[in-house]
Amino acid sequence: MIMKKLWKMAPVATLLVGMMAAPLTQAEDVVKIGVAGPHTGAYAAFGEQLWKGAEAAANDINEAGGIDGKKIELVKADDACEPKQAVSVANRLVDNDKVVAVVGHFCSSSTMPASEIYDEANIIDITPASTNPQVTERGLKTIMRTCGRDDQQGNVAGDYIVNQLKAKKVAVIHDKDTYGQGLADATKARMNELGLEEVLYEGLTRGEKDFNALVTKIKSVDADVVYFGGLHSEAGPLVRQLREQGSKATFISGDGIVSEDFVVAAGGGEFVDGVLSTFGRDPRTIPEGKAVVDKFKAAGYEPEGYTLYSYAAMQAIADAIKGSGSTDGDKLTAWLESNGADTVMGKKEWDEKGDLKVSDYVMYRWDKDGKYTMIEE
Amino acid sequence: MAGHAGILINSKSILLQKTFRCSTMESHILGQQLVNGLALGSIYGLIAVGYTMVYGIIGMINFAHGDIYMVAAYITAICIAVLSFFGINTVAIVLLITLAVTIFIIALYGWSIERVAYKPLRNSTRLAPLISAIGVSLILQNYVQVSQGARTQAVPTMIQGAFRFGSETDFFQITYIQTLLVVVSFLSMGILTWIIQKTSLGRQCRAVQQDRKMASLLGINTDRIISTVFIMGSSMAAVAGVLVTLNYGSFDFYIGFVTGIKAFTAAVLGGIGSLPGAMLGGIILGMSESLFSGLVNTDYKDVFAFSLLVLVLIFRPSGLLGKPAVEKV
């Protein structure tokens, strides 16, 4: 009787053992790397940039033989730009998926709590897009970035407002989030340093669409420049409602609006005509990246925004694993900090905090077709 | 507790200070803020009507209502795209066809949601349909997100221009689409009130509300009445979906949440179950957000609006125009 029962259970047991064995054997010949960002939610457009860049880099590296013969396997992790969700997906990447490195996250408010989990597990985390200064200022060993910092970005924006636009009355608006307010504060600080006080400093609520009351207030103080720290989904309606109420103030924002979705959120190119935004020197124009950019375009994808930053982060991780022969987070970051990496965006070098040694923010202007081009100095 | 009081007094003094400054504010700015509040309030009111109707008849909060409005926004965009594909570009015709199609499809949504998710639970605990409604809300959100993508979508700007009052430089304006929103909101509230108060259908609705068992003993098909109410409520969400989408020009799968919560708040503020109350609640909420944002500070406008709600509910627990609950014997 008992034998009979055991006999029945045998296939189940084999299956279980098989399932347990499968990932173990797999783990031998792949390198698991997590890609964490807002793959769903209102900021999914940026998540797509992150994913496309990381995916293309992984494919290209695998085609060229992988990392010391091991193929890269990507694990997609969705934080929806929510700090709480970021923590839970970070734990999942570390405990369940056992990744050896992470590309991500996107929003600074997500990257900061998640990076502490990676640091504890000694896993390298390179963010292609989180520009808040605090990301690398907390003494963590394993966090690095392939983008600039908001204090650098704010300096460029502040200089431009004072010296180029010769603005008299500036309204500084932010979205009350780590990234948005941080950037707005950085720009404000630079303006104040140059002797220009803002006439208005207020925060709007993420997720809303009606900013008419705020727009009327901006009009009532006669602002000639509106600086916005935040993301495209709020910047779009804000600039649209400014124009609808007849304001001609120059609208300036940062890297958070650099996506075609900004034009969609505004409801058409006519509303974004003349908008200015700071962003790194367009990586699509850097000669080292031409082959990769052409490959993206051939596949019908425009590698805009942070796509190439994400590609570069993946390359840096692969180089570091090859170069150091280890997957320990602190060894990888130490290797990158002393050797740098040749990426799709050119040779990159990092300081001991994990920030780029050179970051090159420049100003872009949007036209009525919804395209942005670099302003030549 | 002491700390709390301190904050309250503090914010009050800020309020006084800023209000003082506002008395020197130019009238066209104040006018514009009133228009902003009225337009925003009409949107809240239009959606709040759907919450309040369903609550009025079966005493249930239909949390999926905000997401039905979101689905309406998508149908609007699809409809406009299809019409322009066939070369139909006249604003009035596009608007009418879009409204008709959206109302029809959304009414179908409302009807089937009630059939599938609420009707089987009608005789269970009070909490069951509420949880079911939250479930429907999440299902709609995720279904739209997966099938339509998570990215922001846009509709072309169809109605442009505004009525402007005042001089060339110091003016306040109400755009044509905002005017349409305000008019349609009040009109639909009026029509619904008339249906509930004056028609035979309305009399049956009120009978079902007062005592469902008795109404069915007297020969009223209560299931059909409840279905009809859901269809009417959803149609209002459809109207809101079309007009609000045209007003803001863009939408995503998440818009139902914030707007839904605000509209629900408006319904509670005005007295849930009362149609004019929903409209009044919407206007008060829209006005207070807009005026507080304009006169004091945008950062704290939601804090102010919801403190107002708490205050109203302390002194009038059943809302501004709501009737106190009568104990059924």
HADDOCK unambig.tbl for C-alpha pairs under 7 A between the chains (distance, minus, plus):
assign (segid A and resid 40 and name CA) (segid B and resid 150 and name CA) 5.84 0.50 0.50
assign (segid A and resid 41 and name CA) (segid B and resid 150 and name CA) 5.81 0.50 0.50
assign (segid A and resid 42 and name CA) (segid B and resid 150 and name CA) 6.42 0.50 0.50
assign (segid A and resid 42 and name CA) (segid B and resid 151 and name CA) 6.43 0.50 0.50
assign (segid A and resid 44 and name CA) (segid B and resid 150 and name CA) 5.95 0.50 0.50
assign (segid A and resid 44 and name CA) (segid B and resid 151 and name CA) 6.05 0.50 0.50
assign (segid A and resid 45 and name CA) (segid B and resid 151 and name CA) 5.91 0.50 0.50
assign (segid A and resid 202 and name CA) (segid B and resid 297 and name CA) 6.99 0.50 0.50
assign (segid A and resid 202 and name CA) (segid B and resid 298 and name CA) 6.09 0.50 0.50
assign (segid A and resid 202 and name CA) (segid B and resid 299 and name CA) 6.18 0.50 0.50
assign (segid A and resid 203 and name CA) (segid B and resid 298 and name CA) 6.10 0.50 0.50
assign (segid A and resid 203 and name CA) (segid B and resid 299 and name CA) 4.89 0.50 0.50
assign (segid A and resid 204 and name CA) (segid B and resid 298 and name CA) 6.18 0.50 0.50
assign (segid A and resid 204 and name CA) (segid B and resid 299 and name CA) 5.98 0.50 0.50
assign (segid A and resid 207 and name CA) (segid B and resid 258 and name CA) 6.94 0.50 0.50
assign (segid A and resid 208 and name CA) (segid B and resid 258 and name CA) 6.86 0.50 0.50
assign (segid A and resid 212 and name CA) (segid B and resid 36 and name CA) 5.99 0.50 0.50
assign (segid A and resid 213 and name CA) (segid B and resid 33 and name CA) 5.88 0.50 0.50
assign (segid A and resid 213 and name CA) (segid B and resid 36 and name CA) 6.07 0.50 0.50
assign (segid A and resid 213 and name CA) (segid B and resid 290 and name CA) 5.07 0.50 0.50
assign (segid A and resid 213 and name CA) (segid B and resid 293 and name CA) 6.14 0.50 0.50
assign (segid A and resid 213 and name CA) (segid B and resid 294 and name CA) 5.65 0.50 0.50
assign (segid A and resid 214 and name CA) (segid B and resid 293 and name CA) 6.44 0.50 0.50
assign (segid A and resid 214 and name CA) (segid B and resid 294 and name CA) 6.29 0.50 0.50
assign (segid A and resid 214 and name CA) (segid B and resid 298 and name CA) 6.77 0.50 0.50
assign (segid A and resid 216 and name CA) (segid B and resid 29 and name CA) 6.81 0.50 0.50
assign (segid A and resid 216 and name CA) (segid B and resid 32 and name CA) 6.82 0.50 0.50
assign (segid A and resid 216 and name CA) (segid B and resid 33 and name CA) 6.80 0.50 0.50
assign (segid A and resid 217 and name CA) (segid B and resid 294 and name CA) 5.52 0.50 0.50
assign (segid A and resid 220 and name CA) (segid B and resid 29 and name CA) 6.42 0.50 0.50
assign (segid A and resid 237 and name CA) (segid B and resid 248 and name CA) 6.84 0.50 0.50
assign (segid A and resid 261 and name CA) (segid B and resid 152 and name CA) 6.50 0.50 0.50
assign (segid A and resid 264 and name CA) (segid B and resid 152 and name CA) 6.64 0.50 0.50
assign (segid A and resid 264 and name CA) (segid B and resid 153 and name CA) 6.22 0.50 0.50
assign (segid A and resid 264 and name CA) (segid B and resid 154 and name CA) 5.44 0.50 0.50
assign (segid A and resid 264 and name CA) (segid B and resid 250 and name CA) 6.78 0.50 0.50
assign (segid A and resid 265 and name CA) (segid B and resid 152 and name CA) 6.14 0.50 0.50
assign (segid A and resid 265 and name CA) (segid B and resid 153 and name CA) 6.98 0.50 0.50
assign (segid A and resid 265 and name CA) (segid B and resid 154 and name CA) 6.53 0.50 0.50
assign (segid A and resid 265 and name CA) (segid B and resid 250 and name CA) 5.26 0.50 0.50
assign (segid A and resid 266 and name CA) (segid B and resid 250 and name CA) 6.86 0.50 0.50
assign (segid A and resid 267 and name CA) (segid B and resid 154 and name CA) 5.50 0.50 0.50
assign (segid A and resid 267 and name CA) (segid B and resid 155 and name CA) 6.61 0.50 0.50
assign (segid A and resid 267 and name CA) (segid B and resid 156 and name CA) 6.62 0.50 0.50
assign (segid A and resid 267 and name CA) (segid B and resid 157 and name CA) 6.99 0.50 0.50
assign (segid A and resid 267 and name CA) (segid B and resid 249 and name CA) 4.88 0.50 0.50
assign (segid A and resid 267 and name CA) (segid B and resid 250 and name CA) 5.75 0.50 0.50
